[in-house]
Amino acid sequence: MPGVLVVCELKDGKVKKTSREALALGRELAKAVGGDLMAVAGGSSAASAAGEAGAFGAKKLFVLTDPALDAYSTENVTTAVAAVVGQSSPAIVLIPGTSNGRDLAPRLAARLDVGVASDVDTLTWKDGKLLARRPIYSGKVVATVEIEGVPAMVTCRPNAFPASEGEAATAEVVEVAFTAPEAKAKLIETRVPDTEEITISEADIIVSGGRGLKEAANFSHIKDLASAIGGAVGASRATVDAGWIDHQHQVGQTGRVVSPNLYIAAGISGAIQHLAGMSSSKHIIAINKDADSPILKAADLAVVGDLFTILPALTAEVKKAKEHH
């Protein structure tokens, strides 16, 4: 019976959080479809993911151990996943909604001549069709779409699905031959931050700063709270454009769309582009001295006041609470 195939992204041989979320979702969909959950991973360490994939319910892990797949390359990964789709014949293909996943999905869909729904936060299998719910028009409207073609393909919004494990098991490893296509692009180097920061796309908690911080040096207040609370540092586009912080921290329509359990916004007015990037957060706390800021209307808890007084006090209270535990 056709099942569900999840494209897994690995880091140091471990399955990334976004992929674990997709696997947990895939396990439930596989039951509805009446088939097995399968996974695919590429790169030299791909086979090491069999334990994790199995723990989340995958019966098979298709591995392509060619070193050409160690680093992400659109041409290589599209060719590799297309080969596995041809071999496994799934009804559904789930791809994590990461930067790489959003690049891969449309290319793979075009290669297979099937439909794809992006940034999905709810999936339902009904009458042999996959129904996907996704926000559109900067999050103002939610659309439910029926995906044409087999396999139905989606990218899953990070943090929208719980990464719950199934019964303990190890997936059967299936080796798949891979020949890298002639590359039109070449990876020169990959640059990563010096510090091991939590990425905003996978974080459960994000503390973001905006123009209300007044200058780059004051981002220390955001970083201190994020560090104390175990969260990632986010930012508005205005602060990134001003050079106060790197683009990788930008939340919004032209940055990252995030769905953490807790989003704390300090000194951010709440332009529609920013709201589009974080409005699906489970809980939103906004701190702003302007009582009419749009961000306060979107917040579950709105704090009107001076962030330079509130943030240090909040950070101190978080540290104090941790000491007592």
Secondary structure, 3 states (H helix, E strand, C coil): CCCEEEECCEECCEECHHHHHHHHHHHHHHHHHCCCEEEEEECCCHHHHHHHHHHCCCCEEEEECCHHHCCCCHHHHHHHHHHHHHHHCCCEEEEECCHHHHHHHHHHHHHHCCCEEEEECEEEEECCEEEEEEEECCCCEEEEEECCCCCEEEEECCCCCCCCCCCCCCCEEEECCCCCCCCCCCCCCCCCCCCCCCCCCCCCEEEEECHHHCCHHHHHHHHHHHHHHCCEEEECHHHHHCCCCCHHHEECCCCECCCCCEEEEECCCCCHHHHHHHCCCCEEEEEECCCCCHHHHHCCEEEECCHHHHHHHHHHHHHHHHHCC
